[in-house]
Amino acid sequence: MKNTALTQIHEQLGAKLVPFAGYNMPVSYEGVNIEHETVRNNVGVFDVSHMGEFLIGGTNALKLIQKICSNDASKLNIGQAQYSCMPNETGGIIDDLIIYKIKEEQYLLVVNASNIDKDWNHISKYNKEFNADMRNISEGYSLLAIQGPKAVEAMQSLTSINLSEIKFYTFKVAGFAGIENVIISATGYTGSGGFEVYCKNEEVEQIWNKVFEAGKDFDIKPIGLAARDTLRLEMGYCLYGNDINDETSPLEAGLGWVTKFTKDFVNSENLAKQKEAGVNKKLIAFELDERGIPRHDYDIVNESGDKIGIVTSGTMSPSMGKGIGLGYVPITNSKIGNKIYIQIRKKAVPATIIKLPFYKI
């Protein structure tokens, strides 16, 4: 089991550590509801250093990225980031990722921790054609997500740049907390604002300590993976391994907006045919009409009790006080407003399909 550079600090803070993607990761400190509300109302800090980082450079860097990713990275300017998918050859998704354009002919790809080796091998296979410079820097870098509506105000004293000017899906390379040349980006998965800081492992403890010192008047707290999951689910953001995987297509998952058929990418021809023909199943969002907590892998059934789908993510929403979830159902059952039922133990609990996000900021 790997540790992040901050594992000892998490232990000192009394975090409950669990294995996640090969790492010892803090799942909670004070409890998911307290941590969730901290991010929704104040400022919270996540150690997400388990995420993977690849540097792709050289004259063919963009050509390689265009081939392996569904979104159109040619639209990126320096200082911009882009959400994308890596489709596989059979129509599924190898991973979802964020592409950062660092400078001309240099990009940073940030991938899911559980997929680092799989992604690296997939990209390397296609790079035989392009011969771009590839570096896996995942082991040497740390990542903090400083999230919440008060994050910018609380952290402004730690940098000379104006944090409020870092708009969603943009970034700057700047000094922060006494460390030069870190990436400060705004691509958070909580929906509550804030930013992320990429730095070297040996720099992250200093940044962590200064962040908490700067935030002490803003009720700042460390936040674990459990609250990260409830926060992202309230916004309807997909989690790889739950809502998207090697067998779900971007179109089924509602990710057509990052699937650009104006260029050639892995399996683009077949995905274009799927778009034309229409998908057979669709990822939907639902709220329970009665008390209950939907969970991953629970059955979705119709009024007659016949199974029509499966829950991919589910929780009791801390912000809304009701059960919410995502799941796949046949396209004929996917209309907003439709009634479905979630099989929770022996009871089929009624639910309503709704439009995302669950929680409006």
C-alpha positions in Angstrom: 0.0 0.0 0.0 1.4 3.4 -1.0 1.3 6.5 1.1 1.0 10.1 0.0 3.6 12.6 1.3 0.9 13.7 3.9 -0.1 10.3 5.3 1.7 10.9 8.6 -0.2 14.2 9.0 -3.5 12.5 8.3 -2.8 10.0 11.0 -1.9 12.8 13.5 -5.2 14.4 12.6 -7.1 11.2 13.5 -8.2 10.4 10.0 -9.7 7.1 9.2 -7.5 5.7 6.5 -8.7 3.1 3.9 -7.1 1.4 0.9 -8.1 3.3 -2.3 -6.4 2.7 -5.7 -3.4 1.2 -4.1 -3.0 4.1 -1.6 -3.7 4.7 2.1 -6.2 7.5 1.8 -8.2 9.5 4.4 -11.8 8.6 4.0 -13.0 10.9 6.9 -11.8 12.9 9.8 -14.8 14.2 11.8 -17.5 12.6 9.7 -18.9 12.9 6.2 -21.8 15.3 7.0 -19.6 17.8 8.9 -16.9 17.7 6.1 -19.5 17.9 3.3 -21.1 21.0 4.9 -17.7 22.6 5.5 -17.0 22.5 1.7 -20.5 23.7 0.8 -20.3 26.7 3.3 -16.6 27.5 4.1 -13.4 25.9 3.0 -12.0 22.3 3.1 -8.8 20.7 1.9 -8.5 17.3 0.2 -5.3 15.4 -0.2 -5.8 13.9 -3.7 -2.1 13.2 -4.4 -3.0 9.6 -5.5 -4.2 11.0 -8.9 -1.9 10.3 -11.9 0.0 12.9 -13.9 1.5 12.4 -17.3 3.5 15.1 -19.2 3.1 14.8 -23.0 5.5 17.0 -25.1 7.1 17.5 -28.4 6.0 18.4 -31.9 3.5 15.5 -32.1 2.1 15.9 -28.5 -1.2 17.4 -29.7 -1.6 14.8 -32.5 -1.2 12.0 -29.9 -3.7 13.7 -27.5 -6.2 14.2 -30.3 -6.0 10.5 -31.2 -6.5 9.1 -27.7 -9.0 11.7 -26.4 -12.6 12.4 -27.4 -12.6 16.1 -26.8 -10.9 18.6 -29.1 -7.6 19.6 -27.4 -6.7 21.9 -30.4 -9.1 24.4 -28.8 -6.9 24.9 -25.8 -4.9 28.0 -25.2 -1.9 28.1 -22.7 -3.4 28.3 -19.3 -6.6 26.4 -20.1 -7.8 23.0 -19.1 -10.3 20.6 -20.7 -12.3 17.6 -19.4 -12.2 14.6 -21.8 -12.6 10.9 -22.2 -10.2 8.2 -23.5 -12.4 5.9 -25.5 -11.3 2.3 -26.0 -11.5 0.3 -29.3 -14.8 -1.4 -28.3 -16.8 1.8 -27.5 -16.2 2.0 -23.8 -14.2 4.5 -21.7 -10.6 3.7 -20.6 -10.7 6.8 -18.3 -11.9 10.3 -17.9 -9.2 12.9 -17.5 -8.3 16.6 -17.5 -5.9 18.0 -20.1 -3.8 21.1 -19.2 -2.0 23.1 -21.9 1.2 24.1 -20.0 2.9 25.7 -23.0 3.3 25.2 -26.7 4.0 21.5 -27.3 3.6 20.5 -23.7 0.5 19.1 -22.0 -0.3 17.7 -18.6 -2.8 14.8 -18.4 -4.4 14.2 -15.0 -5.9 10.7 -14.8 -7.6 8.6 -12.1 -5.4 6.9 -9.6 -6.8 3.4 -10.2 -6.1 3.7 -14.0 -2.6 5.0 -14.0 -0.9 1.9 -15.4 -3.8 1.1 -17.8 -3.8 4.6 -19.2 -0.1 4.7 -19.6 0.0 1.5 -21.5 -2.9 2.6 -23.7 -1.3 6.0 -24.5 2.1 4.3 -25.1 0.6 1.9 -27.6 -0.8 4.8 -29.7 2.4 6.8 -29.3 4.3 4.4 -31.4 2.8 6.3 -34.4 3.6 9.8 -33.0 6.7 9.4 -30.9 5.8 12.2 -28.5 7.8 12.7 -25.3 5.9 11.0 -22.5 6.8 11.2 -18.8 4.9 9.6 -16.0 5.5 12.0 -13.1 2.7 10.6 -10.8 5.0 9.3 -8.1 6.8 12.6 -7.6 3.9 15.0 -7.4 1.2 15.9 -4.9 -2.2 17.5 -5.3 -4.3 19.5 -2.9 -7.8 20.5 -3.6 -8.8 23.6 -1.6 -12.5 23.8 -2.1 -15.5 25.9 -0.9 -17.0 29.3 -1.4 -14.5 30.9 1.0 -11.4 29.2 -0.5 -10.2 32.2 -2.6 -10.6 34.7 0.2 -8.9 32.5 2.7 -5.9 31.7 0.5 -5.3 35.0 -1.2 -2.6 36.0 1.2 -0.5 33.0 0.1 0.1 34.2 -3.5 0.8 37.4 -5.4 -1.7 36.5 -8.2 -5.4 37.2 -8.0 -7.0 33.9 -7.3 -10.4 35.2 -8.3 -9.1 35.6 -11.9 -8.6 31.8 -12.2 -11.9 30.9 -13.8 -13.3 27.4 -14.1 -11.1 25.2 -16.2 -8.2 27.7 -16.3 -4.9 27.7 -14.4 -1.8 29.7 -13.6 1.8 28.7 -12.8 2.8 30.8 -9.9 4.2 31.0 -6.4 2.0 29.8 -3.5 2.7 29.4 0.2 6.3 30.2 -0.3 6.8 27.6 -3.1 7.6 28.8 -6.6 6.2 27.4 -9.9 3.2 25.4 -8.7 0.2 24.9 -10.8 -2.9 26.6 -9.4 -6.0 25.4 -11.3 -9.8 25.6 -11.0 -11.2 22.2 -12.1 -12.7 21.1 -8.8 -15.2 18.2 -8.5 -17.3 19.6 -5.7 -19.3 22.4 -7.3 -18.5 24.8 -4.5 -15.7 26.7 -6.0 -12.0 26.8 -5.0 -8.9 25.6 -6.7 -6.2 22.9 -6.7 -2.4 23.1 -6.2 0.0 20.7 -7.9 3.5 20.6 -6.4 6.4 18.3 -5.7 6.1 15.8 -2.9 8.8 17.5 -0.9 6.9 20.8 -1.1 3.4 19.7 -0.1 3.8 19.6 3.7 4.9 23.3 3.8 1.9 24.2 1.6 -0.5 22.1 3.7 0.6 23.8 6.9 0.4 27.3 5.5 -3.0 26.7 3.9 -4.4 25.7 7.4 -2.7 28.7 9.0 -4.2 31.0 6.4 -7.7 29.4 6.8 -7.9 29.3 10.6 -10.4 32.2 10.6 -12.6 30.5 8.0 -13.4 27.3 9.8 -11.1 25.4 7.5 -11.1 21.6 7.8 -9.3 18.6 6.2 -11.8 16.6 4.1 -11.8 12.9 3.3 -12.8 10.8 0.3 -16.3 10.1 1.6 -17.3 13.8 1.5 -15.6 14.1 -1.9 -18.0 11.4 -3.2 -21.2 13.0 -1.7 -20.1 16.4 -3.0 -19.4 15.2 -6.6 -22.6 13.2 -6.6 -24.8 16.2 -5.7 -23.4 17.9 -8.8 -24.0 14.8 -10.9 -20.3 14.3 -11.9 -19.4 10.9 -13.1 -17.0 8.7 -11.0 -14.8 6.3 -13.0 -15.5 2.7 -12.0 -19.0 3.5 -10.9 -20.8 5.6 -13.5 -18.4 5.1 -16.4 -16.1 2.2 -17.3 -14.6 0.1 -20.1 -18.1 -1.0 -21.1 -20.1 2.3 -21.1 -19.8 4.7 -24.0 -19.5 8.4 -23.6 -22.8 8.9 -25.3 -24.6 6.6 -22.9 -23.0 8.4 -20.0 -24.2 11.8 -21.1 -20.7 12.8 -22.2 -21.5 13.6 -25.8 -20.5 17.2 -25.0 -16.8 16.0 -24.8 -17.1 13.7 -27.8 -16.2 15.8 -30.9 -16.7 14.1 -34.2 -14.9 16.9 -36.1 -11.7 14.9 -35.6 -10.5 11.3 -35.7 -9.9 9.6 -32.4 -9.9 6.0 -31.1 -13.2 4.3 -32.2 -14.7 7.6 -33.4 -16.2 6.0 -36.4 -18.2 3.5 -34.4 -19.2 6.1 -31.8 -20.4 8.4 -34.6 -22.6 5.5 -35.8 -24.0 5.0 -32.3 -24.8 8.7 -32.1 -26.7 8.5 -35.4 -28.6 5.4 -34.5 -29.2 6.5 -30.9 -28.1 4.8 -27.7 -30.1 1.9 -26.1 -29.4 2.9 -22.5 -28.8 6.1 -20.7 -27.3 7.4 -17.4 -30.1 9.0 -15.5 -30.3 10.9 -12.2 -33.0 10.2 -9.6 -34.3 11.3 -6.2 -36.1 8.9 -3.9 -39.7 9.9 -3.1 -39.5 8.2 0.3 -36.8 7.6 2.9 -34.0 5.3 1.9 -30.4 5.2 0.7 -29.7 4.0 -2.8 -26.3 2.3 -3.2 -24.0 1.2 -6.0 -25.2 -2.0 -7.7 -28.8 -1.8 -6.3 -31.4 -2.9 -8.9 -33.6 -0.4 -10.6 -37.0 -1.9 -11.3 -40.3 -0.9 -12.9 -43.8 -0.8 -11.4 -44.2 -4.5 -12.0 -41.0 -5.3 -10.2 -39.0 -6.2 -13.3 -35.4 -5.2 -13.3 -34.7 -2.5 -15.9 -31.3 -1.1 -14.7 -28.8 -0.7 -12.0 -27.7 2.1 -9.6 -24.1 3.2 -10.4 -23.8 5.8 -7.6 -26.0 6.5 -4.6 -26.0 8.2 -1.3 -28.1 10.2 1.3 -27.5 13.8 0.2 -26.2 15.8 3.1 -27.3 19.1 1.5 -30.8 17.9 0.6 -31.6 15.3 3.2 -32.9 12.8 0.7 -31.6 9.7 -1.2 -30.1 10.5 -4.6 -28.4 8.5 -7.3 -27.3 7.8 -10.8 -27.9 4.7 -12.8 -28.4 3.2 -16.3 -31.9 2.4 -17.7 -33.2 1.7 -21.2 -33.7 4.9 -23.2 -37.4 4.3 -23.2 -37.4 4.6 -19.4 -35.1 7.6 -19.2 -37.5 10.6 -19.5 -37.2 13.3 -16.9 -40.2 13.0 -14.5 -40.6 9.3 -15.0 -41.2 7.1 -12.0 -38.7 4.3 -11.3 -38.2 2.1 -8.2 -35.0 1.3 -6.4 -34.8 -2.2 -4.8 -33.5 -1.5 -1.3 -33.3 -4.8 0.5 -36.8 -6.2 0.1 -38.6 -2.9 -0.7 -39.0 -1.2 -4.1 -38.7 2.4 -3.1 -40.3 4.9 -5.6 -38.0 7.5 -7.2 -38.3 10.3 -9.8 -35.9 10.9 -12.7 -34.7 14.5 -12.5 -32.5 16.9 -14.4 -28.9 17.4 -13.0 -27.5 18.8 -10.9 -29.2 17.5 -7.8 -28.0 20.5 -5.7 -28.2 24.0 -7.0 -25.4 26.2 -5.6 
